[in-house]
Amino acid sequence: MEFHSQQAIFLQIANLLTDGILEKKWAAEERIPSVREMATSIEVNPNTVMRAYTFLQDQEIILNKRGIGFFVATDATVRVIELKRQEFITQEIPRLARTLKLLNLSLEDVRKLINQTEG
């Protein structure tokens, strides 16, 4: 996995997992890779992975079944969508609005561009 400096690595790992949940790589109640497995596969310190897992546990997206491993929560998809929606609203929309203003683009311009992209 290639990391970028704009966001903490543990949050990038959390995004990797939440994207996997939305893409149905891991289904509800399915076991996700252990901390050690994940750390080895993406070549990071296990403490960093544990921090990502703790963050996702706090969001009730994954749960720890002691002695068995980490599992996707039953309602994880709904929780991931809500988490990503909130991140989009608080982080991406202000950035987008600033860029649109700087480039003198209207929302209608953006709609047209999106429609062209969708083909």
N, C-alpha and C positions, 0 to 999 in steps of 0.2 A: 504494500500500500504506500502511495506517495502522499506525504503530508504537506500542508501549506501553512505558512506562518501566521495567517490572519485569524486562526482559531486554535484554541487549546487542543492538543492531540487527543485527550480523552473525549472531548466533544466530537471530534472527527470519527473516533471509533464508535461512539454512541450513534452518530449519523449513519455509519456503515451498517450497524445492526438494525436501526429503525427502517432504513431503506430496504434491507433484506426482509423485514417483516411485511412492509407494504408490497414488496415484489413477490411475496409468498415463498421466499426461500425457507423461512421458518414459520410454521403454522402455530395457531393457538395451542398451548399446552405442550409444544414440542421443545425438546432440549436444544439449547444453543451450545456452541463450543465452550469448553471450560476456559477459565482464565488462562491457564498455561497453554492450551491448544491455540487460543486466539493470539496470545502474545507471540508464540512461535511462528504462526502463519503470517502475521503482519510485521514481525521483527521489531517488537517494542518490549519494554519492561513490563512484567506481569502486574506491577503496581499501577501502571497507567491503565491497563485493561480493567483492573479491579475498580479503579476510580470511575471508568465509564459504566461498568456494571452497577456500581452503587448509585450513580446518577439515574440510570434506567430503572433501578429498583425503587428509588425515591419517587419516580414518576409513575410507578406501578405498571410499567411496561413489561418488565421481567420479574421473576420471583426466584428466590433461592430455596430449593428443597434440600435441606441440610444433609450432607453426605451423598447426595445424588447428583446435584448440579443446578445450573440455572435453566429456567424454562420461560417460554413466552407466556405472558398472562392471557387469560381467556379473552379479555376485551382489549388486548394490546393494539389492534389495528385502529380502533376508535381513539384510543389515547394517543397513539403516534400521530394520527391525522390532526388532532387538536393541538398537540405540542408543535408540530410543524406549521400549522396554521398561525399559531401565536407568534412563532419565530418569524414567519413571513411578514406578518402585520407589523411587528415591532422593529425588524431589522431591514428587510428587503424593500418594503414599500417606501419608507423614508429615503432610502438610497435611490430607488427608482424615481421618486418624485423630484429629488434634487437633480438627477441626470436629465430627466425630461425638461425641467426648467432651463438647465444650462444649454441644452441642445435645441430649445424652442420647439419641442415636439408636444403635440396634444394627445389626449387619450384616444381621439379618433385616429390619429396617425398610428398609434400603437395597435389599435384594433385592426386596422388595415394590414399592418405588418404581420400580426399574428395570423390573420386569415390567409395571407400569402404563404406563410410558413406551413400552415396546415394543409395547404394545397387543395 
